[in-house]
Amino acid sequence: QVQLVESGGGLVQAGGSLRLSCVVSGRAFSMFAMGWFRQTPGKEREFVAAINWSGGSTNYADSVKGRFTISRDNTKNTLYLQMNSLKPEDTAVYYCAADPLLTRIATYEQAYPYWGQGTEVTVSS
């Protein structure tokens, strides 16, 4: 059974930084492409960033490009999202997700059958 567990969320002031982590267990981490999504109350979950199995290809939503960096450490079964220059509009629950098509860097939820429980990020103005 594949499990994803996020951590690293919290409260931060605008302009600050946070690093989210997602540990994957139950299957070889390197067999997945990975993604980060986020959701605020009353809105649909939206794509944030994605990375292929090796870390050699990434994709970002326009709203976070240049501020967020997705990375992975296959030796630690861990996915990261470094978030810099945070804005109040980045406030959301952040989810990591795993895609068994390891070369894909999909921007849509349907590509990801495995999800974590989410970690909350609050950015104060």
C-alpha positions as CSV (number, residue, x, y, z in Angstrom):
1,Q,0.0,0.0,0.0
2,V,1.4,3.3,-1.0
3,Q,1.4,6.0,1.6
4,L,2.4,9.7,1.4
5,V,2.9,11.8,4.5
6,E,3.4,15.6,4.2
7,S,5.0,17.8,6.8
8,G,6.5,21.3,7.1
9,G,3.4,23.4,7.0
10,G,2.7,26.3,9.4
11,L,2.2,30.0,9.8
12,V,4.6,32.4,8.2
13,Q,4.6,36.1,7.4
14,A,4.4,37.4,3.9
15,G,7.8,37.4,2.3
16,G,8.9,34.4,4.4
17,S,9.8,30.9,3.4
18,L,8.7,27.3,4.2
19,R,9.9,23.9,3.0
20,L,7.3,21.2,2.7
21,S,8.3,17.5,2.7
22,C,6.5,14.4,1.6
23,V,7.7,10.9,2.5
24,V,6.6,8.0,0.4
25,S,6.4,4.4,1.5
26,G,5.0,1.2,0.2
27,R,6.7,1.2,-3.2
28,A,10.0,2.4,-4.6
29,F,9.9,6.2,-4.6
30,S,11.9,6.4,-7.8
31,M,9.0,4.6,-9.6
32,F,6.9,7.7,-9.3
33,A,6.6,11.1,-10.8
34,M,5.5,13.4,-8.1
35,G,3.4,16.5,-7.8
36,W,2.3,19.2,-5.3
37,F,-1.3,20.6,-5.4
38,R,-3.1,23.0,-3.1
39,Q,-6.6,23.8,-2.1
40,T,-8.4,26.6,-0.3
41,P,-11.9,26.3,1.1
42,G,-14.6,26.6,-1.6
43,K,-12.2,26.2,-4.4
44,E,-11.0,23.3,-6.5
45,R,-7.6,21.8,-5.9
46,E,-5.0,23.4,-8.1
47,F,-1.7,22.3,-9.5
48,V,1.4,23.8,-8.0
49,A,4.4,21.8,-9.3
50,A,5.5,18.5,-10.6
51,I,8.7,16.5,-11.1
52,N,9.6,13.4,-13.0
53,W,11.2,10.3,-11.4
54,S,14.8,11.4,-11.7
55,G,14.3,15.1,-10.9
56,G,15.5,16.1,-14.3
57,S,12.2,17.6,-15.4
58,T,9.9,19.9,-13.6
59,N,6.8,22.0,-14.2
60,Y,5.3,24.9,-12.3
61,A,2.1,26.8,-12.1
62,D,2.6,30.4,-13.4
63,S,1.5,31.7,-10.0
64,V,4.5,30.1,-8.2
65,K,7.1,30.1,-10.9
66,G,10.3,31.8,-9.7
67,R,9.3,31.5,-6.0
68,F,8.8,27.8,-5.4
69,T,11.2,24.9,-6.2
70,I,10.2,21.3,-6.3
71,S,12.9,18.7,-5.7
72,R,13.3,15.1,-4.6
73,D,15.8,12.8,-2.9
74,N,15.3,9.3,-4.1
75,T,17.7,8.0,-1.5
76,K,15.4,9.3,1.2
77,N,12.1,8.6,-0.5
78,T,11.3,12.3,0.0
79,L,9.7,15.0,-2.1
80,Y,10.3,18.7,-1.3
81,L,8.7,22.0,-2.0
82,Q,10.8,25.0,-1.1
83,M,8.5,28.0,-1.0
84,N,10.1,31.5,-0.9
85,S,8.6,35.0,-1.1
86,L,5.3,33.7,0.2
87,K,2.2,35.7,-0.3
88,P,-1.2,35.6,1.5
89,E,-2.7,34.1,-1.6
90,D,-0.4,31.0,-1.1
91,T,-2.4,30.2,2.0
92,A,-3.9,26.7,1.4
93,V,-3.7,23.0,2.3
94,Y,-0.8,21.6,0.3
95,Y,-1.0,18.0,-0.9
96,C,1.7,15.8,-2.4
97,A,0.7,13.2,-5.0
98,A,2.3,10.2,-6.8
99,D,2.0,9.3,-10.4
100,P,3.1,5.8,-11.5
101,L,3.9,7.0,-15.0
102,L,7.3,8.1,-13.9
103,T,8.3,10.2,-16.9
104,R,5.2,12.3,-16.9
105,I,5.0,15.7,-15.1
106,A,1.2,16.1,-15.1
107,T,-0.7,19.2,-14.1
108,Y,-4.0,17.5,-13.6
109,E,-5.3,15.5,-10.6
110,Q,-6.5,12.5,-12.5
111,A,-2.9,11.5,-13.3
112,Y,-2.2,11.0,-9.6
113,P,-3.8,8.0,-7.9
114,Y,-2.0,8.4,-4.6
115,W,-2.3,11.3,-2.3
116,G,-1.2,12.5,1.1
117,Q,-3.4,13.9,3.8
118,G,-2.3,17.5,3.3
119,T,-0.3,20.0,5.3
120,E,-1.7,23.5,6.0
121,V,0.2,26.6,5.1
122,T,-1.0,30.0,6.3
123,V,0.7,33.2,5.1
124,S,-0.2,36.3,7.1
125,S,0.0,39.8,5.6
